[in-house]
Amino acid sequence: MHPVKLIEFGGQKRPVKYGMNALAFISKVESIDMANISAMGDGIDFSLMRTIVYAGLQEGARAEKKEFTLTLEDVGDFMDGEVDIAEEFVELMSEQMPKPKKVKAPEAGH
């Protein structure tokens, strides 16, 4: 489990976290599967960027047991003045994203 990280957004430090709940939200809202989330790289459109930021904020607030009242539109409004902030959220998501465990191949003859 990854710790919550505080990121300055919308004039205040807010808890941000990307785990299975945030990724499931992104997948549902953007109609993309988990493989495409992990492989998206630089192919992020504005809708996906806003959803990534929103999901991290929503999950961070939930994990910290704090009220979360922002809408997707509120997040977009804050991003109007802080477009570069999305990069920090995307990097954190990449760091915290659950990664499949590598399964060791059986040795020959077993």
Protein Blocks (a to p, Z undefined) as FASTA:
>chain_A
ZZdddddeehiacdddddfklmmmmmmmnopafklmmmnmmmccfklmmmmmmmmmmmmm
mmnopacfbdfklmmmmmmmmmmlmmmmmmmmmmmpccddddddddehZZ
